[in-house]
Amino acid sequence: MNRFFGKSENIFDDYIIIDGGDVNHIRNVLRMKAGDELIVTGVGGCEYRCSIREFADEQVMLDILSASDADTELSAKVYLFQGIPKGDKMETIIQKCVELGVYEIVPVETRRSVVKLDASKKKSKTARWQAISESAAKQSHRGIVPKVSPVMSFGEALSYASDMDVKLIPYELCEGMDATRKAVESIKDGDRVAVFIGPEGGFEADEISEAAAKSFCPVSLGRRILRTETAGMTVMSVIMYTLETKR
């Protein structure tokens, strides 16, 4: 069944209004008609099974048939701080990490970031990345649309993550997986988890030292060097598996 995200101000006791770009998608792409059913996810993850009542010029009116709580979110909130990579790699990272359960994605400009965005490009890129997050959230039946935050500097990102419960920074010069295992297994329900991933070329040594001084735990992801677009997905997969097996 097709799924959409509803705005809180458009969800009422027995009906829902869909507006914006989803109207064209429902009407002209999916070619849905009155009486067809779909799922709308509201703020907080409540899922509504609805039927289309009617189409207006810029809206679709839906009747609520039933409501239930979505059960697709991880028990901890994982924030991925991703060093901005070249090309369209960021789009792939966002798509796959949303599927794996990430709560928020923060693009980070690090010292080895090749891509440098001016203010206008940061704004347009963030909007594009947010649209990819929403599309991936629909496809994977998420209860929320993970936020893609505005681009931050490395220092801003460290400050943003300063009060999080678990703070991990994979680093290729770390050896052994014991610290990685202990850190992941320490994650508890309700924790906020920061995961920092470097761009192509990884982090510089002084960035790792700066993070470690702020209680980040440098960890290994194994004996192989992973691409930046692989590293975040690897961490998300391990965290997702660990949390899901505890339920």
N, C-alpha and C positions, 0 to 999 in steps of 0.2 A: 504494500500500500504506500502511496506517495506521502512524503512527510515534509512539513514546513514548520518554521519557528514563528510563534505569534508574539506580538508586542503586548505587554501587560495592560496598556490602556485600551487595547482592542479586544480583550477577553472579558466576557460578561457571564452572568449566571447560566444562561441557556443558549447563547450564541457567540460567535467570534467573527470579527471583521478582518479580512486579509487585504492589505493594500501594498503599494510599492511595486517592485519588480516581480514579485511572485504572482501578481494578477495576470500579467502577460504570459508567464510560464504555465499557469493553470489553464488559462483560456486558449492560448494559441499554440503552445508547445505540446502540452499533454492533451489538449482538446477535451478537457473534462466538461461535463454537463450537469445540470441540476439533478440531484439525486445521487451523483457519484460520491464515494466516500474517500476520506483522506485523514491523516493524522496531523495534529498540530501540537507542538511542544511549547509550553509556556515557561515563563521565568520560574526557576526553581525546579524544573524538570517534570512538572505535571504534564501528562499526555492526554489529549482529548481526541477521541474518535468522532469525526464530524461527517455530515453530509452537506453537499452544496445546496443552499436554498435558492440563491439567485445571483446573477451577475449585475453589477452596476458599472458605470463608466470607468471608475478607477478603483473599484472594490469588488471583493467576492464575499457574500454573506453566507455563513456556515451555521447550521444547527448542531449543537453538541448532543451526541448520542450517548456517550459515556466518558468517564474520566478515571485515570489511574496514575499512580506515581511511577515515573521511569526508574529503572533499576540498572542503569548502564554506566554510572559514574564510579571512578575509583574512590576508595575510602580515604585517600589522602590527595591533596592538591599539589600537582607537580608543575613547577614553573620552569620552562626551558629557556635559558638565556643562550641564544644562538649567535655566535660570531657570523657576521654577514658574509656569505660565500659569493662566488662569481656566478654569472649567468642566472638560470632559473632554478638553481638548486634549492633556494629558500622555499620555493613553491612546493617542491617535493617533500622537503622536511616538514613543512606545516601540514600538508595533507596527511602524511603517514603518522606523524606524532599525534594529530587530532584523532585519528583512527585508534591509536594506542592508548588514548585517555589523558593526554596532557590537559592541564587546566588553563594555562596561559603561556604565550610565547612572547619573548622579549628579544627583538633584534638588537645586536650589540656591535658597535664599532670597536674593534681591538687594534692593537699596534700592527698586527700583520694582516689586517683586513685590506684586501686589494681594492674592493669597491668603496668608493667615497661618494656619498649622496648629499646633494645640496638640499635646502629646506623644502623646495617644491617637490623634488623627487622622493624625499622621505614621506611626504604626505600622500603622494599618489601610490607609492609602493605599499605603504601601510594599508591603504584602502583596498588595493588589489589582494594583499595577503589576507585581510579580514574576510573578503569574499571567498577565498579558497578555504579558509577555516570553516565558514558557514556551510559551504558545499560538502566538505568532508564530514562535518557534524551530522548533516542530514543523511548522508550515505551510510554512516556507521551507527545511526540511531542513538546519537548522543542526547543527553538530557539538557545540555547547554551548548552554546556556541563559544568555544574558547576564544578569549580576547587575544588579539595581536597588538601589543603595546607599541607606542611610538619608539623610534630608534633611540637607544641610549648609548652613552660612552661606557667604557669598561668601569670607570669609577662610579658613574651613576648607577650602573647595574649592581655593583657590589653594595652600594648603599640601599638600593631597593630591596635586596635580598638579606639585609643585615639581621632582621629579626625572624627569619625563617627557621624552622626546627631542625632540618637536615640540609646541609650545604655541601654539594659534591662538585668537584672540578676534575674530570678525567684529564690525565697528563701522560704523554707517551714515555716519559722517563721514570715513571713510577714502576715498581716491580712487585709482583705477587698479587694475588687476588683476595687475600684474607681480609684486608682493610675494606675492599669493595663489598665483599659478602657481608661483613659486620655492619657496614653503613646502610646497606639496602635493607637488611633484616631488622635494623633498628627503627625503621619507619613505622609509625603507629597510625591508627585511624584518626583522621582529623589533622594530621601534620601538614605543614606547608614545606614542600621540598624544592630546593633550588638546584638545578643542574646546569652547569656552565660548559658550553662546548665551543672550542676554538674554531676559527676559520681555516682555510687552506694554510698549511704551515704551522698550525697550532698556536699555542700561547707562548709568549716569551717568558724566560725564567723569572724576570722581575714581576710579571703579572701573576704568576703562580705564588711568588713570595708575598705579594700584596694581598692575594686572596687568602692565603694561609694565615696571615696576620689578623684576618677578620673571621677566623674560625671555620674557614672552608677546609674540607678534607680532600686533598689530592688523592686520586684513585687510579688504578689501572683498569683497562678494558681488555686485557689479555696480551699475548706476546706479539700480536700483529698490529700494524699501524692501520687505523681505520680512517677512511675519508670523512670529512666533516659531515656529509649528508648521511653517513652510516652510523656515526658515533651516537648522535642523539636518539636515533631509532633503537639502537642497541640498549642504551640505558633505559629508555621508556619500556622496552620489551621486558627487561629484567624486573623493573619496578612493578609493571602490570602483573607479571606472573606471580611475583612474591605476594602482592596484595590480594590478588584473586584467590590464591590457594589458601589464604588465611580465613576466607569468608565461609 
